[in-house]
């Protein structure tokens, strides 16, 4: 699998000043099955296909069965399934761990952990980034 070109915003966190690169939510590819993961250490982005990643599919199915939510996971079930999937992922090259980026505007700053929010998206420098697939 190859890298996907994405629109992003690069700028400092209003809380601590650390530089962050955030994907622009409106600029996602339009394929609802391409999801993104972000490293909690360096803030790097990766992508995966939610229908084709066997570990992700298994985490969703097992969580739905365990929670008796066959028609769709509740918000708590979704967080539980994501955590189960994230536990299967290899560490980033920086040593950090990847997490599923479910709501891009809620992603935390890599320095202080403060949610960057929609104001960050509107204030930063617009760039394009190549997002590699998860290892």
LINPE-V315653 format. One record per helix or strand. SS is the DSSP state (a for helix, b for strand). FROM is the first residue (numbers start at 1). LEN is the number of residues. If there is no record, write none. Layout:
# LINPE-V315653
ss:SS from:FROM len:LEN
ss:SS from:FROM len:LEN
This chain:
# LINPE-V315653
ss:b from:4 len:9
ss:b from:19 len:5
ss:a from:25 len:3
ss:b from:34 len:6
ss:b from:45 len:5
ss:a from:54 len:14
ss:a from:75 len:12
ss:b from:98 len:3
ss:a from:104 len:3
ss:b from:108 len:1
ss:b from:115 len:1
ss:a from:117 len:7
ss:b from:125 len:9
